[in-house]
Amino acid sequence: GGELTRASLARSLAPREPTETAVLAIRTGKAPPLGRRGEPATSNVKLPAGFAVYAVGFSDLHSAAEEITQYGADVVVVEPAELRELVVRGLTAVAESVTAA
């Protein structure tokens, strides 16, 4: 679904309360804005050493993906899977634009 109605357009332009929560693994000392917004969380996913898990609120998955993509390998999406796919796709696009240059 996801029809863009006038109401949802107005909502998307207004600053919103986070409605989506992402569980992120953030490399220690990296991506401080995400860590500050997040709450320390736990995950049963085995993470590389030096990563801490946070639950971070976002207004929507697409803006979350854009923000997370900026941090590259320093932020790993644990869940939701949908967000992880968006980030992987974003990072792939970034890598392709770099190699194309």
N, C-alpha and C positions, 0 to 999 in steps of 0.2 A: 504494500500500500504506500502511504506517504504522499497523498495528494496535498499540494500546497494550497491551502485556503487563505483567504484574506486574514482570518484570525491567527492562523499559525505563522503567517508572514509577519504580522504585527508582533507576535510573541518572539519571533526570532530576532527582531530588531531591538526589542527591549532587553535590558540586562536581566538575566534569569537566575533563579536559584538553581544550583546543581540538581539535576534530576537523574543523572546517570552516575553510577559509581564504578570506577575502574580500579582493579587491584594491579598495582604496578611494582615492579622490582626496580629500585633506583640505586645506581652505583653510589657508594658512600662518598659524600662531598660533592656530588654532581646534581644538576637540576634542582637547585635549592627552592625555586618557586613551587615546584610540584610537591616537594617534601614538606614545605611549610603549610600548603593547603591540605595536605593529606593527614590521615590518622595512621599511626603505626598499626600494621595488620600482620596476620600470620598467613602462611600459605603452606600447603602440604606438597607444593611443587618444589623439586630440588633446584636450588638456585646456585649460580656460580658464587664463589667466595667474594665478599666485598659488596654484596647487594643487600639492601634492606627493603622489606615489603611495606607498602603504604596503600591504604584505600583513599583514593582521591576523587572528589566530586567534580563532574563536568556538566555543562548545560546540555551538551549533546555529543554523540560519538564522533561526528565529523570534526568539530572544533577540537575535541580531545586528540584525535589522530593527528591533526595539523600541529598541535602543540608538542605532542610526544615525538613526532618525527624530527623536530628540530634538534632533539638531544641524541639522535642516532643510537649508538650501542649502549649509551649510559642508562637508558630506560627501557625495560622489557615489560611488555604487557602480559600479565599473568592471566587475567580474565577481564571482561568477556572476550570470547573467541572472535566475535564480530569486530571488536575494536582492534584486536591483534592483527586480523587480516587487513584492516584499513591501514594500519601503521606499516605492515610489511609491504603492502602495495605502494604506500607513499615513499618508503625508503628505497624500493626498487626503482620507482620513477625518478627519484633524486639521483640514484646511482647511474641510471641510464642517461640522464641529462648531463651528468659529469663526464661520462665516457664519450658521449656524443660530441662534447665541446672540443 
